[in-house]
Amino acid sequence: MYTIKIIRYIGEHRSEISWQADAATANMLLNCDVLKYKDYRIKVDFREIIANKRVIRFVGKEWLFEDER
């Protein structure tokens, strides 16, 4: 199992979401540019893999619908 952490920024506000995922799911997430979790979509700016602790961190900004234009 891997610990997945998403650190998202909305302006100056920062929040962190984390959960456990199996290896196949973690591998799939590493290839994503936009992550959707509940009602949030986060555009990934940075990925960090901490292999010895089995942690994957994604850092990005919330992607709002008006950003799609």
C-alpha positions as CSV (number, residue, x, y, z in Angstrom):
1,M,0.0,0.0,0.0
2,Y,1.1,3.6,-0.7
3,T,0.1,6.8,1.0
4,I,-1.1,9.3,-1.5
5,K,-1.1,12.9,-0.4
6,I,-2.5,15.8,-2.4
7,I,-1.5,19.3,-1.4
8,R,-3.8,21.8,-3.1
9,Y,-3.7,25.5,-3.1
10,I,-6.6,27.9,-3.7
11,G,-5.1,31.3,-3.7
12,E,-3.2,31.6,-0.4
13,H,-5.2,28.7,1.2
14,R,-3.5,25.3,1.5
15,S,-5.1,22.0,2.3
16,E,-3.9,18.4,2.3
17,I,-5.9,15.3,1.4
18,S,-4.4,11.8,2.0
19,W,-5.5,8.2,1.6
20,Q,-4.1,4.7,1.1
21,A,-3.9,3.2,-2.4
22,D,-2.6,-0.1,-3.9
23,A,0.4,-0.1,-6.3
24,A,-1.7,-0.2,-9.5
25,T,-3.7,2.8,-8.5
26,A,-0.6,4.7,-7.3
27,N,1.1,4.0,-10.7
28,M,-1.9,5.2,-12.6
29,L,-2.0,8.4,-10.6
30,L,1.6,9.2,-11.4
31,N,0.6,9.6,-15.0
32,C,-2.2,12.1,-14.4
33,D,-1.9,15.9,-15.0
34,V,-5.3,16.6,-13.3
35,L,-6.5,14.7,-10.3
36,K,-10.2,14.6,-9.3
37,Y,-11.0,13.9,-5.7
38,K,-14.6,14.3,-4.6
39,D,-15.7,17.7,-6.1
40,Y,-12.2,19.0,-6.5
41,R,-10.0,19.0,-9.5
42,I,-6.3,19.7,-8.9
43,K,-3.9,20.5,-11.7
44,V,-0.6,18.8,-10.7
45,D,2.4,21.1,-10.7
46,F,4.8,18.8,-8.8
47,R,5.1,15.1,-7.9
48,E,7.4,13.8,-5.2
49,I,8.0,10.1,-4.5
50,I,9.4,9.1,-1.2
51,A,10.2,5.4,-2.0
52,N,11.5,4.2,1.4
53,K,8.2,5.4,3.1
54,R,5.9,4.5,0.2
55,V,4.5,8.0,0.0
56,I,3.6,9.9,-3.2
57,R,2.9,13.6,-2.9
58,F,1.1,15.7,-5.5
59,V,1.2,19.5,-5.2
60,G,-1.0,21.7,-7.3
61,K,-3.7,24.3,-7.6
62,E,-7.4,23.7,-7.7
63,W,-8.5,23.8,-11.3
64,L,-11.8,25.7,-11.7
65,F,-14.2,25.3,-14.6
66,E,-13.5,28.8,-16.0
67,D,-9.8,27.8,-16.4
68,E,-10.8,25.4,-19.2
69,R,-11.5,28.1,-21.8
